[in-house]
Amino acid sequence: MRIFGRFLYAMFAVGVFLLVWTYSIDLMRQNYYQDVFGESLVDEESNLPDFYYFYSSMPDYHKEDPVISLDQNDYQVRGYEIARTILDDNNNLEINEFLFLIVYSESHDLTDLDYIKFSDTSSEEELRVTLIMYYGLDIRVSIDDNMSYYLIPKELFLESDFDKLEVIDSNQNVLVSESAFSINETDFIIKENIENYFQNNQELPEKEDMDELDSDNISPRDTTVASNDYLIRGYIHIFWIAMGIYFTVLIFATYFIFFRKQKGRGKHSLEDIDTKES
C-alpha cells in the first residue's frame, strides 16, 4: 500500500510539472504579445501585414494577402491561404491547402464569438467554422471539427457556391453579414507556385528562394517572427521562476510527507526500545 501511495504521489508530481510547464510557456507568450502589440493586436508601426504574427506561424507556406478580407461594424474578418507540404521517401511531393480564419476587433468584446457561417443562399447549403481564443488573447481564430488544429481544408470552402458570410455569437446574434461574398479556386495560388518550383529544382523553396516564384506574395513559415525564439531569448526568466517555485514546493512537500514521517517513526521506535529495556 505504501508503494502504491508513492506511485500516486509521483504521478501527481509529474502532472503538476506538466501543468506548470504549459502555464509558464503560455505566460511567456502572453507577455511577449503584450510587449509587441500593447492594447491592440495590430501593430500600426510595423511594416508587416496585419495579423502577420499569427498566420505566419502556420506550416509550411502562407500568402501574405488574405483570401478573405472583410471590415464591418468594427470587426475585422480575415482568411489566409496556408499550404502544407509532404515529401515521401521517393521524393514525391504532396501539397494540402487550407484557410486560417481570424476575427478581431479593437472595440468589441469577442468573448461570446462562436463561429463563421458560409452559406449558399440558392441551395441553403452551409459551412460553419468554429472560432476559439488564440493563446488567451482577445482574438478569435478558426479550429477544425476535432478541436485540434487551426487550419480548415480548402475543399470545404469550394464544395458549394458560398455567396454569404456571417459572424455569429453564442446567442445566435449576427455580428457581421456579407451577402456579396465569393471564393473560388483561383484565389489559391501557393500550390501551383510550389509545384512549379519543385519540378524545376527537385527541392522545396526556402526563404531565399521566394523571388524565383511566379508570385511575390508567398512566404515560408517565418521562424524569426512567429516562433518561440523570441520567447526563449527575452522571457525565459518567467519559465525559470515558475520552475523554481514548482521544485521548491515539491522538495518541501516530499520532505514533510515522506522523510519527516519516517524520521518520526524512527524516533518513536527508539523510545519504545528504551522503555522495554528499563
Salt bridges, closest charged atoms under 4 A:
ASP71 OD1 - ARG78 NH1 2.92
GLU81 OE1 - LYS63 NZ 3.55
GLU97 OE1 - LYS154 NZ 2.72
GLU126 OE1 - LYS117 NZ 3.96
GLU126 OE2 - ARG128 NE 2.86
GLU166 OE1 - LYS117 NZ 3.44
GLU166 OE2 - LYS164 NZ 3.68
GLU185 OE2 - LYS154 NZ 2.78
ASP272 OD2 - HIS268 NE2 3.29
